[in-house]
Amino acid sequence: MFLTKEKGQIQVSELSLYFSCARKLYYSCRGYEPVSHSSFSYIGHLILKEMAMSYPYVLKDSSSKDDVTFEDLDNLLLQVLDNIKMIYPVEMEYVTAEILDKVADDLRTYFPGMQQGLSAHAKDTEILRLSETLCLHDSEPFLSSEKLNMIGMPYRLAENGVSLSPVIIKTGNPPENGVWLNDRLHITSFAMLAEDMNGRPVNSGYVLYARSGLFRNVIIRSTDRRYVLQAIGRVRKIKEGKMPDKKESALCDTCIYSEMCHVKPSLISKFF
C-alpha cells in the first residue's frame, strides 16, 4: 500500500531500504525500480508475506497438543494463490499460472521449517497470546509523527494492556538467534513512531520471519533509537541528491543497480 507523503516526509520503508544499502535508496528515489515485479523471487516474496499474515490464525486454531501440519500450510498456500492476483493486480499482471505453480513448488520446500517453527509456537503461551491479539485486528495501522516528520505502516501494532508492540514481516531467512540488525532498526523506527503518536513508551516488538514461521521478540535499545535518528537525517540528504559512499557487500553481485553503482562519490558523501 502506498502512503501519501507531505513534502520532506520520510517513510519507514525508505529507512528500511537505507539500512539495507544507502545506494539502493539513492537510486530508488530517482525513479529506478528496485525490483522487477515479474521476477520469480519477488512473486515468492509477495506470496510468503501473504501467508505470514495468516500465521496468527493458524496458531489460534492450534492447541498445545496439535502440531501445524503440511496440509495446514498447503491449504494456506492455495488460498493465497487464489487471491494473489486480486491483491496485487499490477505486480501479477503478466504472471502466468505456470509461473505461479513453479513458485508454489519452491515455497513448499520451506514447509518443514515453517512446520517446526509454528508447531513450537503452538506450545508457547506468550506467542499464542500475541497471536490472539493479532487476530483481533485485520488491517495495517497507519502511524505518523510530526516531530520526526515520518510515516509508516507495520504489519500490526499489538496492544497488551498498557504496552504496544509493532510487528513486522520479513520473508528472508532468520539468523540463528535474535534478529538481523537491519530488522532491529526497522522495528525501532516503527516503535518511535508509535511512541510519538500514542504518547507512551514502546519497549519491544516482534519480527515474524515468514520462511521459518518464527516470531522473534526485539527489545528496543537506546543505541537503536540513536541510530534511527541519525539515519533520518542521512535519508533526507540522500533524497535531496547527495550520493552516499558505496559499501561492498556479498549481495552487490546480484543487485539490480550493480552496473550503475560506479559513480565516484562527491566530497559531501563522506558524511555518510
N, C-alpha and C positions, 0 to 999 in steps of 0.2 A: 504494500500500500504506500502511495506517495503522500508526503506531508507538504502542506502549503507553508512556505517559509517567508518571513519578513526579511528585509534587506539586512545582510550581515549575520543572519541567524545560522546556527550550525545544527546539523542533525547528528544524532548519536551514531548513525550509520557511517557518517563521514569520519567521525573519530575512530570508529572500528576499523575503517579502511586505512586510516593513518597509522594505527597501531600495527597493522599488518605490514604496510610499506608506505612511507611518505610519498614516494614517487608515483605509486598507484593512485593516490588521492590527487596528485598534481594533474595527471593525465585524465582522470575521470572528470575533474572539474572543468576540463577543456573540451568536453564533448565526446571523448573516446569511450566506446562501450567497453566496460571492464570485463565482461564475459560474453560469449556467444550464446544467445538464447536457445539455439538449436543444438548445443553441444551435449554429448552423452552425459558428461559429468554434471552439467547444470540441471538437466532434467532429473537425474538421480537426486541431486541436492533438493530440488523442489518437492519430490515425492517423499523423500526421507523427512523433510520438515513437516509435511502434512501428516505423515504417520505419527511423528513425535507429538504433535498436538493432541492426539488421541490416547497417548500412553497413560495419562491420569485416569481415563475412563476404563482402560484395560486393567489397571491396578485396582480401581474401585470395585470392579466386578470380580476380582480375585479374592480369595480368602487366604488366611495364613496356612491353609493346608493344600492349596492349589497352586501349581506352577503354571506360568504362562506357557502355552503350547505353540508349536509350529503352526497349527491350524488357526489359533487366535491371531497370529501375526499375518498369516496368509490372507485371512478374511479382511483384516485391516488394510493390507496392501491392495487387495482387489477393490475395496471400497474407495480408496484414494484414486486408483486408476480410473474408476468410473466417473469421478468428479473433477479430475485434474484439469481437463480442458475447459471446464466451466469456471474454474477458479483462476486459471492463468490462460485466458484465450489468446493473448498476444504472444506469449512465450511458446505456446503449444500450437500455434497456427500451422506450422509446417512439419510437425512431429507426427509420423505415421504410426499405425497400430503395430507394425513390425518393430519399430524403434522402441516403443513402449514395452513390448514383450521382452526385448533384449535387456532393457534397463531393469525390468522386474526380475528377470532371472539373475542379474547381477546383484540386486538388492537381497534376494533370497539367500545369497551366500553369507550375509550378515546375520541371518536369523539365529544361529546358535549363540552368538554373543548377545543379541537382544534378549533371547530367552533367559540366558544366565543372569543378565543384569536385572531385568524386570521381575524374574522369579525371586531373586534375592530381595528386591524392594517390596514384594508382596508379603514378606515376613517382617518388614521394617516398619514399626509403628509410626515413626516420625515421617517417613516418606508417604505412608498411607494417609496420614492426617493432611499432609501437603496436597496429595492427590485429590482428596475430598474437597479441600479449599479451592483448588484449581477448577474442579468440575462445576463449581458454583458460578463461574464466570465464563462467558463464551465469546469474548472479544478482547482485542489488544488494547490496553489503556493508552490514551494519549497523555503524555507528560510534557510539561513546558516550564521554563524558568526565565523570567525577565532578567533576573540577576546574572545568570550565566548566558543569557541570550541563546538558549539551546532548546531543542525539542527532540522527542523520540518516542518510540512505541516498543516496549518489551513484549515478549510473548504473554506474560501475565504479571500482575502485581499482587502477590499473595498477602493476605491480611490475617494475622493471628492475634486477636486481642488488640494490644496497642502497637504491635510491631508490623512493619511492612517488609516484604522481601521481593525484589524483582526477580523474575525467572526468564532466562533466555534459552534459545535452542541453537545448538551447534551440530552440524552434520559430519564433521571430521572425526577422527579417532581421538579419544581422550588420552591424557598422559596416564602413567601407571598409578599415580596418586594425585589428588587435587585437581587443579585446572591449569590450562596454559596461561601464561602471563597476559597475552592479548585478551583472552576471555575474562580474566580477572579485571582488567582495566575497562573492558566493555561493560561489565555488570556494575562496576563502580560508577561509571557515567550515569547509568540509569538510577542508581542509588542516590546520587547527588541531585538528580532531577526530582526524584520522588520526595526527598527531604525538603527541598525548597518549595515544592508545590503543596505538600501536606503539613509542613511545619513541625515535623517530628523526625528524630534520628532514624536512619536506616543502617543497621549494623551488619546485615548479611543478605545473601541472595543465593540463587541456585542456577547452575548451568546444567541443562539437560543435553547430554550427548546422545543424539538420535541413533547413531550407528551401533551403540552398545547398550542402549536402554538404561543409561546410568544418570541419576541425579547427583550432582556434586555440589555440596554446600561451600559457599565462599564467605569468609569473614572479611568485611570491608576494613582496610587498614588506612591509617593516616598517610602512609607513603604512597598508596594508590591514589588517594584523593589529590595529593600534591602533584603527582604526575599528570592526572587528568586536567587539572587547572593549567599546567604548563602546556599540555597538548592542545587545549582550546586556543591558546594564543598562537601556537605554531600553525594550527589548521587555518586560522584566519589569514595568516601571512601567505600560506600556500594558495588559498582561494583568491588572494589579491594578485597572485602571479609570481611569487617567489619560489624558485625551484630548489628543493632540498637536495642534499648530497645523496648519491647513490650508495646503497649499502648492499654488498654482495650477500647472497643467500643461496641455499640449495634449491630454492624454488624459482630462482631467476631464469633458469634454462627453459622452464615451461610457462613463463609469464607471457601474457599476450602483448605486453609492452616491451618485451626484451629488445626488439630491433630498434625502437626509437629511444630507448633508455641509454643514450650515449652522449647526451648533451653535457658539455662541461659546466659544472656549477659555477654560478657567479659568486662574488665575494660575500654577498649577503647570505648565501646558503650556508655559510659556516656557522651561522647562528642556530642551525638545526643539528 
